[in-house]
Amino acid sequence: MPSDFMLKTMNTIHRALFKATNGLVGGNLLGMPVVDLTTTGRKSGQPRSSMLTSPVQEGNKIVLVASRGGDPQHPGWYHNIQANPDVEVTMRGGRKKMRARVASPEEKERLWPQVVKKYKGYGQYQTRTTREIPLVILEPAD
């Protein structure tokens, strides 16, 4: 396992290349599109950026997994979208404004098998925590 320093360095390089090329370089990880999600901090009101993967896309919708690697608490970006669902997303070749919402139980029931099929790690993350890992759906802002 790489050291924390090495992981942070690799993440910094990945983020820089991704941003400089609008996602054309570094826009795919483990067979999933990489998403640079910009939320508004719920406490600070400042822009917050998170590099995530999207295991499922349906038309113009992007599905994200608020797994935080199976930690017992939700990731910060998830709390931010609950406070302010208006987000910006950069993916291969472009940036767009979107609106985030938590998938309904019916949507999650339908999407979760697709998510785990794309990356088995998400299923393992769910076994590490007692919290229900939410799926977040990003849709184009009107």
C-alpha positions as CSV (number, residue, x, y, z in Angstrom):
1,M,0.0,0.0,0.0
2,P,1.4,3.4,-0.9
3,S,2.2,5.9,1.8
4,D,-0.2,8.8,2.6
5,F,2.4,11.1,1.1
6,M,2.5,9.1,-2.1
7,L,-1.3,8.9,-2.3
8,K,-1.6,12.7,-1.8
9,T,1.1,13.3,-4.4
10,M,-0.6,11.1,-7.0
11,N,-4.0,12.7,-6.3
12,T,-2.5,16.2,-6.7
13,I,-1.0,15.2,-10.0
14,H,-4.2,13.5,-11.2
15,R,-6.3,16.5,-10.2
16,A,-3.9,18.9,-12.0
17,L,-3.9,16.9,-15.2
18,F,-7.6,16.4,-15.1
19,K,-8.3,20.1,-14.6
20,A,-5.8,21.3,-17.2
21,T,-7.4,19.1,-19.9
22,N,-11.0,19.3,-18.8
23,G,-11.0,15.6,-18.0
24,L,-9.4,14.4,-21.2
25,V,-6.4,13.1,-19.3
26,G,-7.2,11.1,-16.2
27,G,-10.9,11.0,-17.1
28,N,-11.3,7.3,-16.4
29,L,-10.4,5.2,-13.4
30,L,-11.1,1.5,-13.0
31,G,-13.3,1.6,-16.1
32,M,-15.5,4.4,-14.7
33,P,-15.6,8.0,-15.7
34,V,-13.9,10.4,-13.3
35,V,-16.0,13.3,-12.0
36,D,-14.7,16.5,-10.5
37,L,-17.7,17.5,-8.4
38,T,-17.7,21.1,-7.1
39,T,-20.2,21.7,-4.2
40,T,-20.7,24.6,-1.9
41,G,-19.5,24.0,1.6
42,R,-22.5,23.8,3.9
43,K,-20.7,25.7,6.7
44,S,-18.1,27.8,4.8
45,G,-20.1,28.7,1.7
46,Q,-16.9,28.2,-0.3
47,P,-16.5,25.9,-3.4
48,R,-15.3,22.4,-2.5
49,S,-14.0,20.0,-5.1
50,S,-14.1,16.2,-4.9
51,M,-12.7,13.8,-7.4
52,L,-15.1,10.8,-7.7
53,T,-16.0,8.0,-10.1
54,S,-19.4,7.4,-11.6
55,P,-20.2,3.8,-12.0
56,V,-23.5,4.4,-13.8
57,Q,-24.7,7.1,-16.2
58,E,-28.2,7.1,-17.7
59,G,-28.7,9.5,-20.5
60,N,-27.8,12.9,-19.1
61,K,-27.9,11.7,-15.4
62,I,-24.7,10.8,-13.5
63,V,-24.8,8.4,-10.5
64,L,-22.4,8.9,-7.7
65,V,-21.8,6.7,-4.6
66,A,-21.4,8.4,-1.2
67,S,-19.4,5.5,0.1
68,R,-16.3,7.1,1.7
69,G,-14.7,3.7,1.4
70,G,-17.2,2.2,3.9
71,D,-16.5,4.6,6.7
72,P,-19.2,5.1,9.3
73,Q,-20.0,8.7,8.3
74,H,-21.0,10.2,5.0
75,P,-18.5,12.1,2.9
76,G,-18.4,15.9,3.2
77,W,-19.5,16.4,-0.4
78,Y,-22.7,14.4,0.5
79,H,-23.5,16.8,3.4
80,N,-22.8,19.7,1.1
81,I,-25.3,18.6,-1.6
82,Q,-28.0,18.1,1.1
83,A,-27.5,21.8,2.1
84,N,-27.1,23.1,-1.5
85,P,-27.9,20.7,-4.3
86,D,-26.6,23.0,-7.1
87,V,-23.3,21.7,-8.2
88,E,-20.8,21.9,-11.1
89,V,-19.3,18.8,-12.7
90,T,-16.3,18.4,-14.9
91,M,-16.1,15.2,-16.9
92,R,-14.2,14.3,-20.1
93,G,-14.1,17.5,-22.1
94,G,-16.6,19.7,-20.3
95,R,-18.0,21.4,-17.3
96,K,-21.7,21.7,-16.6
97,K,-24.1,22.9,-13.9
98,M,-26.2,20.1,-12.4
99,R,-28.5,19.5,-9.5
100,A,-27.9,16.7,-7.0
101,R,-30.5,14.6,-5.3
102,V,-30.4,11.4,-3.3
103,A,-31.8,8.4,-5.2
104,S,-35.2,7.2,-4.0
105,P,-35.4,3.7,-2.4
106,E,-36.9,2.4,-5.7
107,E,-34.1,4.0,-7.8
108,K,-31.4,2.6,-5.5
109,E,-32.9,-0.8,-5.6
110,R,-32.7,-0.7,-9.4
111,L,-29.3,1.0,-9.6
112,W,-27.3,-0.7,-6.8
113,P,-26.8,-4.0,-8.7
114,Q,-25.4,-2.0,-11.7
115,V,-23.1,0.0,-9.4
116,V,-21.7,-3.2,-7.7
117,K,-21.4,-4.9,-11.1
118,K,-19.2,-2.0,-12.4
119,Y,-17.0,-2.0,-9.2
120,K,-17.3,-4.7,-6.7
121,G,-15.6,-2.5,-4.1
122,Y,-18.8,-0.6,-3.5
123,G,-20.5,-3.8,-2.3
124,Q,-17.6,-4.4,0.0
125,Y,-17.8,-0.9,1.4
126,Q,-21.4,-1.5,2.3
127,T,-20.4,-4.5,4.4
128,R,-17.9,-2.4,6.3
129,T,-20.5,0.0,7.7
130,T,-23.9,0.0,9.3
131,R,-25.0,3.2,7.5
132,E,-26.9,2.9,4.3
133,I,-24.6,4.1,1.5
134,P,-26.6,6.6,-0.5
135,L,-26.6,6.9,-4.3
136,V,-26.7,10.5,-5.5
137,I,-28.1,11.4,-8.9
138,L,-26.9,14.4,-10.7
139,E,-29.3,15.9,-13.3
140,P,-28.8,18.9,-15.6
141,A,-29.7,22.2,-14.0
142,D,-32.6,23.9,-15.7
